[in-house]
Amino acid sequence: MTDYGIDVSHWNAVTDWSAVQSNGISFCSFKLTESTTYTDTTSPGRIPAARAAGILPGGYHFARPGDVGGQVAHFAANLRAAGLLGGGALAPMLDMEAAELRPSANGFVADFIGRLRSATGIRRVLVYANLDWFTNVLRPGDWADPDVLLWIARYNGDPGRPGWSHPQLALHQHAQHGTVPGVAGNVDRNATVGSFTLGQLTLDGTAPTSPPSPAPAPAPPAAGGGTYTVRSGDTLSGIATKFGTTVAALAALNSISNPNLIYAGQALRLPGSGAGRRYQVRHGDTLSAIAARFGTTVAALCSRNGIANPNKIQAGQWLSLP
């Protein structure tokens, strides 16, 4: 079944969210931020009204060149303030269409996704661009792991069938000048693609709704083990060369099925004796699962890391391994 939605910014005047919902619209992505300082001030007041009408709300960021960290921080703060990091929210979307970003687009996307995940604790991210960008600029194979879904703009008027395919293509913006009751003037119309459902585009509610505690900075990797945090532009082969190991060893140690898919901010374990090993908690981890993975016990991990409640760990937290 195809799900239909719209995306809006301050350019779109919405007068009746119930009328929008009655037209078969089930989701809406709101522009929240642009660059490092711009905020769309119309969105915070409209998001609760859309939600009350039964429309799934989400937020998007319009990317500009420079200061990826500043753009992520700005976007994450506004997602959090709008209540769009918990359950019942459309996954956040990165809007890639600024022409000046084309030369550095793929590195920017990889860096942005890694930083956004670190800042918010969520994994599911949507990346939006038009057909020209997806065919001539963007290389999803460089940065789209299974939790990154694609959103294409191609105004062919055929919802869900953009004429371009990718296994992770989930949304199609099929009309730029669409009409929807309850929206004054034209509005972008969108539809899910293939077997993708709205449920697959929705956050599951396990992400934190308050800022995560700052994680301690990782210690510099030692020759006999440790961790390395992936930086923008890194490759697994380059990291393997740097630390005197192999791609196969790194992939096996970090459960990486595709050696070409690593992302900025990802913590990699390095082969070694085990002394000084550390592990950065990922979304969905439990202390018992981490203990089993590294051949230790929950009690030993708690003792070594001063953890009073073994049920309370969070994504981004660093653990010292026995």
C-alpha positions in Angstrom: 0.0 0.0 0.0 1.4 3.4 -0.9 1.5 6.1 1.7 1.3 9.8 0.7 2.8 12.9 2.3 3.8 16.5 1.8 6.8 18.6 2.8 6.4 22.2 3.9 8.4 25.3 4.8 7.5 28.9 5.6 6.5 29.2 1.9 3.5 26.9 2.4 0.5 28.3 4.3 -1.5 25.4 5.9 -4.9 26.4 7.0 -6.5 23.1 8.0 -4.5 20.1 9.0 -7.7 17.9 9.3 -8.5 18.7 5.7 -4.9 17.7 4.7 -5.3 14.4 6.5 -8.7 13.8 4.9 -7.0 14.0 1.5 -5.0 10.8 2.3 -1.9 12.6 3.5 -0.3 10.6 6.3 3.1 12.3 6.8 4.7 15.7 6.5 8.4 16.7 6.7 8.8 20.3 8.0 11.8 22.5 7.2 13.5 23.1 10.6 17.0 24.5 9.8 19.4 25.7 7.1 23.2 26.1 7.4 24.3 26.8 11.0 21.9 29.6 12.1 18.7 29.8 10.1 15.6 28.4 11.7 12.2 28.1 10.0 10.1 29.8 12.8 6.8 28.6 11.3 7.4 24.9 11.9 7.4 24.6 15.8 3.8 25.9 16.0 2.5 23.7 13.2 4.0 20.4 14.1 1.7 19.8 17.1 -1.3 20.6 15.0 -0.3 18.2 12.3 0.3 15.5 14.9 -3.1 16.1 16.4 -4.8 15.7 13.0 -3.1 12.2 12.7 -0.3 13.2 10.4 3.2 11.9 11.2 5.6 14.8 11.4 9.3 14.9 10.8 12.0 17.6 10.3 14.5 18.4 7.6 17.7 20.3 7.3 18.7 22.3 4.1 22.5 21.7 3.7 25.0 24.4 2.9 28.8 24.1 2.5 31.1 24.3 5.5 30.9 23.5 9.3 29.2 20.2 9.2 29.4 20.0 13.0 27.7 23.3 13.4 24.9 22.4 11.0 24.3 19.1 12.8 24.2 20.7 16.2 21.7 23.3 15.0 19.5 20.7 13.4 19.7 18.3 16.3 18.7 21.0 18.8 15.7 21.9 16.7 14.6 18.3 16.2 14.8 17.8 20.0 12.9 21.0 20.7 10.1 20.0 18.3 9.8 16.5 19.8 11.0 14.8 16.6 13.5 12.4 18.1 11.1 10.0 19.8 8.5 7.5 18.7 5.8 8.7 16.3 8.1 10.9 14.3 9.2 10.6 10.6 13.0 10.1 10.4 15.0 13.3 10.0 15.9 14.2 6.4 19.0 15.8 5.0 18.1 18.0 1.9 21.0 18.0 -0.6 20.3 20.5 -3.4 22.6 23.5 -2.9 24.7 23.7 -6.1 27.8 24.8 -4.2 27.8 21.5 -2.3 28.2 19.3 -5.4 32.1 19.0 -5.4 32.1 17.8 -1.8 28.6 16.2 -1.6 29.5 12.6 -0.7 32.0 13.5 2.1 29.5 16.0 3.5 26.7 13.4 3.6 28.8 10.8 5.3 30.1 13.2 7.9 26.6 14.7 8.5 25.0 11.2 9.1 27.8 10.1 11.5 27.6 13.3 13.5 23.8 13.4 13.6 23.7 9.8 14.9 26.3 10.7 17.6 24.4 13.9 18.6 20.9 12.3 18.8 21.3 8.6 19.3 19.0 7.8 16.3 20.1 5.6 13.3 17.4 6.1 10.7 18.2 9.0 8.4 16.6 10.1 5.1 18.7 11.7 2.3 16.8 13.8 -0.2 18.1 15.0 -3.7 16.8 15.2 -7.2 17.3 12.8 -10.1 20.4 14.8 -11.4 22.1 14.5 -8.1 21.4 10.8 -7.7 22.6 10.0 -11.2 25.6 12.4 -11.4 26.7 13.5 -8.0 25.7 11.3 -5.1 27.2 7.8 -4.5 24.9 6.1 -1.9 27.2 3.1 -1.9 29.8 5.3 -0.1 27.6 6.3 2.9 24.2 4.5 2.8 24.2 1.7 5.3 20.9 -0.1 5.9 19.5 2.6 8.2 19.9 5.3 5.5 17.0 5.6 3.1 16.8 7.7 -0.1 14.2 10.3 -1.1 14.2 11.4 -4.7 12.6 14.4 -6.4 11.4 13.7 -9.9 8.3 15.5 -11.0 6.8 13.0 -13.3 3.3 12.9 -11.7 3.6 9.1 -11.2 3.6 8.6 -7.4 6.1 6.0 -6.2 7.5 5.3 -9.7 10.3 7.9 -10.3 12.0 6.0 -13.1 15.2 5.6 -11.1 15.8 2.7 -8.8 18.0 1.8 -5.8 17.4 -0.8 -3.1 17.1 1.9 -0.4 15.0 4.3 -2.4 12.0 4.8 -0.1 10.3 8.1 -1.1 9.4 9.9 -4.3 8.6 13.6 -4.5 6.4 13.3 -7.6 4.9 16.8 -7.8 6.3 20.2 -7.1 3.1 22.1 -7.7 0.6 19.7 -6.1 -2.7 20.7 -4.6 -4.0 19.5 -1.2 -7.1 20.7 0.6 -6.2 22.7 3.6 -3.0 24.1 2.0 -3.1 27.5 0.4 -1.3 27.4 -3.0 0.9 24.6 -4.3 2.8 22.1 -2.2 5.3 19.3 -2.8 3.6 15.9 -2.8 5.4 12.6 -2.0 4.7 8.9 -2.0 6.4 5.8 -0.7 8.2 3.6 -3.2 7.8 -0.1 -3.8 7.4 -2.2 -0.6 8.5 0.6 1.7 5.9 1.5 4.3 5.5 4.5 6.6 6.4 2.3 9.5 9.9 1.8 8.1 10.3 5.6 7.9 9.3 6.2 11.5 11.5 6.4 14.5 10.9 3.6 17.0 10.9 5.7 20.2 14.1 4.4 21.7 16.2 7.6 20.9 16.8 9.9 23.8 14.6 13.0 24.0 17.1 15.0 26.0 20.8 15.7 25.1 23.0 12.6 25.6 25.8 13.0 28.2 29.0 14.0 26.5 31.1 10.9 25.8 34.7 11.1 27.0 37.2 11.6 24.2 38.6 8.3 22.9 42.2 7.7 24.0 44.8 7.7 21.2 45.0 4.2 19.7 47.9 2.1 21.0 49.9 -0.3 18.9 48.5 -3.3 20.9 44.8 -2.7 20.5 42.3 0.1 21.3 39.8 1.9 19.2 39.8 4.3 16.3 37.0 6.8 15.5 36.4 7.0 11.7 36.9 10.4 10.2 35.4 11.9 7.1 37.3 10.6 4.0 38.6 7.5 5.8 38.6 4.0 4.2 38.9 0.7 5.9 42.0 -0.1 3.8 43.6 3.2 4.8 42.9 2.5 8.5 44.2 -1.0 8.2 47.5 0.3 6.7 47.8 3.0 9.4 47.6 0.5 12.2 49.5 -2.4 10.6 46.6 -4.7 10.2 44.3 -6.0 7.4 40.9 -5.1 6.1 39.7 -8.6 6.8 40.8 -8.4 10.4 39.1 -5.1 11.0 35.9 -6.3 9.3 35.8 -9.4 11.4 36.5 -7.7 14.6 33.8 -5.0 14.0 31.2 -7.2 12.4 31.4 -5.2 9.1 29.7 -7.1 6.3 30.6 -4.5 3.6 34.1 -3.1 4.0 33.2 -0.2 1.7 30.5 1.0 4.2 32.0 2.9 7.2 30.9 6.3 8.3 32.4 9.3 10.1 32.0 9.0 13.9 32.0 5.1 13.9 34.2 3.6 16.5 36.3 0.7 15.3 38.0 -1.8 17.5 41.6 -2.4 16.6 43.4 -5.8 16.8 45.6 -6.2 19.8 46.2 -8.0 23.1 43.1 -6.6 24.8 44.9 -4.3 27.2 43.4 -0.8 27.2 40.5 -1.9 24.9 37.5 0.3 24.9 34.0 0.0 23.3 31.6 2.8 22.4 28.0 1.8 23.1 25.7 1.7 20.0 22.0 2.2 19.7 20.2 -1.0 20.9 23.2 -2.4 22.9 22.7 -4.0 26.3 25.5 -4.6 28.8 24.8 -8.3 28.8 25.2 -8.5 25.0 28.4 -6.5 25.2 29.7 -8.8 27.9 28.9 -11.9 25.8 30.5 -10.3 22.7 33.8 -9.6 24.5 34.0 -12.7 26.6 33.4 -11.1 29.9 30.6 -10.6 32.5 28.2 -7.8 33.3 29.6 -7.6 36.8 33.1 -7.2 35.5 32.0 -4.4 33.1 30.1 -2.7 35.9 33.0 -2.8 38.2 35.5 -1.6 35.7 33.3 1.3 34.6 31.7 2.3 37.8 28.2 1.4 36.6 25.7 1.3 39.4 22.7 0.1 37.3 23.6 -2.4 34.5 20.3 -1.5 32.7 21.4 2.1 32.2 23.8 2.6 29.4 23.4 4.9 26.4 24.5 5.2 22.9 27.8 7.1 22.6 29.1 6.0 26.1 32.6 4.5 26.2 33.3 1.4 28.2 36.6 0.1 29.3 36.8 -3.6 28.6 38.4 -6.1 31.1 
